[in-house]
Amino acid sequence: MPCDTVQTSSIEFKAENTPLLVQALGSLGSYKATYRGGRLVSAALDGIRIFFEDGRIIVPRGSEGLIDRIKQAYSRQIVIAAAKRFGFQLKRTGENRFLALRRR
């Protein structure tokens, strides 16, 4: 294999809400994003280049753990946004655990 070849891993990731995805990336630390036509196409997080294309997330092989972190952060942002939208207050009870309380 040529020395300039980068092996990648990809997984299906249909992030329908770009603003929530950007918030999720921000919650993981400092990042730099690239947009094309209003769509997020790539980001650099922890020095790792991430690509978003055709409903997939692509990272260099060996960085698959970052995909899990992004998916979890995105899920957290969805839960927070849905709670706000439907009038619930969230109380964090643990890592990726929330208690939803109805506001009065």
PLY file of the C-alpha trace (Angstrom):
ply
format ascii 1.0
element vertex 104
property float x
property float y
property float z
element edge 103
property int vertex1
property int vertex2
end_header
0.00 0.00 0.00
1.40 3.44 -0.89
2.67 5.46 2.07
0.30 8.36 1.33
-2.84 6.20 1.59
-5.15 6.79 4.54
-7.41 3.92 5.54
-10.79 5.06 6.78
-13.77 3.67 8.61
-17.31 4.82 7.99
-20.67 4.21 9.56
-24.20 5.28 8.75
-24.99 8.54 10.52
-28.00 10.49 9.32
-27.78 13.70 11.33
-30.86 15.54 10.07
-30.30 18.63 12.21
-27.02 20.37 11.36
-27.26 22.99 14.14
-27.63 20.22 16.75
-24.71 18.34 15.21
-22.58 21.49 15.45
-23.62 21.90 19.12
-22.70 18.26 19.71
-19.24 18.79 18.22
-18.82 21.88 20.39
-19.72 19.90 23.49
-16.82 17.54 22.73
-14.22 20.30 22.64
-12.64 22.71 20.24
-13.36 21.95 16.61
-13.12 23.53 13.19
-15.93 22.91 10.71
-16.13 23.20 6.93
-19.45 23.94 5.24
-20.47 23.65 1.61
-23.85 24.91 0.48
-24.99 25.29 4.09
-24.16 21.67 4.87
-21.50 20.47 7.27
-19.05 18.45 5.17
-16.10 18.03 7.51
-14.75 18.90 10.91
-11.49 18.57 12.79
-11.86 17.43 16.40
-8.97 16.40 18.65
-6.70 16.77 15.61
-8.70 14.17 13.68
-10.38 15.03 10.38
-13.99 13.85 10.18
-16.08 13.81 7.00
-19.87 13.81 6.70
-21.18 12.65 3.34
-24.20 10.80 1.99
-25.55 9.97 5.46
-22.23 8.58 6.65
-19.51 9.71 9.02
-15.96 8.89 7.93
-12.85 8.92 10.14
-9.31 7.58 9.78
-9.05 3.93 10.77
-8.18 3.67 14.45
-10.39 6.65 15.38
-13.69 4.76 15.48
-14.16 5.69 19.15
-14.64 9.27 18.01
-17.70 8.20 16.00
-19.28 6.85 19.19
-18.51 10.08 21.05
-20.08 12.16 18.26
-23.19 9.97 18.07
-23.67 10.15 21.85
-23.17 13.93 21.92
-25.64 14.34 19.03
-28.20 12.16 20.84
-27.80 14.29 23.99
-28.47 17.45 21.96
-31.60 15.89 20.45
-32.92 14.96 23.91
-32.20 18.45 25.26
-33.88 20.14 22.26
-36.94 17.87 22.44
-37.31 18.47 26.19
-37.17 22.22 25.65
-39.65 22.02 22.77
-42.21 20.01 24.73
-41.84 21.87 28.03
-39.78 19.41 30.04
-36.96 20.23 32.40
-34.05 17.81 32.29
-32.01 16.77 35.27
-28.83 14.90 34.49
-28.63 11.73 36.58
-25.50 10.22 35.07
-23.48 9.81 31.92
-26.06 9.91 29.11
-28.91 9.65 31.63
-31.57 12.27 32.22
-34.70 12.63 34.30
-37.41 14.58 32.47
-39.71 16.67 34.66
-42.80 18.39 33.33
-42.68 22.15 33.90
-45.75 23.78 35.37
0 1
1 2
2 3
3 4
4 5
5 6
6 7
7 8
8 9
9 10
10 11
11 12
12 13
13 14
14 15
15 16
16 17
17 18
18 19
19 20
20 21
21 22
22 23
23 24
24 25
25 26
26 27
27 28
28 29
29 30
30 31
31 32
32 33
33 34
34 35
35 36
36 37
37 38
38 39
39 40
40 41
41 42
42 43
43 44
44 45
45 46
46 47
47 48
48 49
49 50
50 51
51 52
52 53
53 54
54 55
55 56
56 57
57 58
58 59
59 60
60 61
61 62
62 63
63 64
64 65
65 66
66 67
67 68
68 69
69 70
70 71
71 72
72 73
73 74
74 75
75 76
76 77
77 78
78 79
79 80
80 81
81 82
82 83
83 84
84 85
85 86
86 87
87 88
88 89
89 90
90 91
91 92
92 93
93 94
94 95
95 96
96 97
97 98
98 99
99 100
100 101
101 102
102 103
